[in-house]
Amino acid sequence: MSIRIGLVSARSKGEAQELGVEVAEWLEAQPCQLVHEDELQANPDAVDVIVALGGDGLIMRMAHSYPNTPLLGINVGKIGFMAMIERNDWKRALDLLISGQYRVQSGPTLSATLLRNNETRFSGWAVNDVVLRSGSSMVDVEVYIDRQFVNTYPGDGMIIATPQGSTAYCMAAGGPALGAGVRGFAVVPICPHSPIRTNLVVPEEAAIELVIVNDSPCDLLLDGTPDGALERGDIVQIRSASAEFRLVMVEGTDFYQAFRTKFNYMIRPQAVPSLGSDRQGAGG
């Protein structure tokens, strides 16, 4: 049975819409089943893979709309860290996809529940991060891991990031970049008012609780979307969610290569690796 491919183009990018027409015409001539976005919305289970033409924003929208569905991103945005295939390389990548020469990389996601006076006020789901962020004054956040008190952090808030989210707000706030395949979450204070700025990486099965312990204004955000104002005594419980974030990886898509090139993470750009740039299959 041929692979069923959903095709979605970023609505806000004219170049993505133009590329979508070209890609659709090409796919219709290949041994695969093409499913357009309107058909996909009517029947989310009609595809094996979604090809997203856009940037990381579109990848995030697809991950929220179609959880657990493998995604292949073709970058028509700026950085495009999750959309690893560059625009001029789309035909090669889709050839590999159709011929079955790909793998699916899975990563954990987050569920968040807001408790106020022992009542659930909100629950939601995040692909990248759950963030508590203050306004103009410092907020005091207590952190508990598996019911054990860790510390109280006065500062601008707290980030709990997944591996795929670790290269977003987490990294910008000085947190760690978690490599592909890590089954855990980063716990990162935002601008803590302390010379001690240690970040934590906790196991995927950890139960994380964040407690607001002063009266400073603070918002809860899931994947950058505000989901309500927090008050003193509020508890945000964060766990691994049942859904996974799944990226399609073909030859030429690599976390560390993307990290070096898209973030310009090259101290010596002309350096030639002594063991070779691609060690796949080496060792033993």
Secondary structure, DSSP 8 states (H G I E B T S, - for coil): ---EEEEEE-TT-HHHHHHHHHHHHHHHTSSSEEEEHHHHHH-GGG-SEEEEEE-HHHHHHHHHHSTT--EEEEE-SSS-SSS-EEGGGHHHHHHHHHTT-EEEEEEEEEEEEEEETTEEEEEEEESSEEEEEESSS-EEEEEEETTEEEEEEEESEEEEE-TTTIIIIIHHTT-----TT--EEEEEEES-SSS----EEEETT--EEEEE-S-S-EEEEETTEEEEEE-TT-EEEEEEEEEEEEEEEETT--HHHHHHHHTT--SSTT---TT-S--TT---
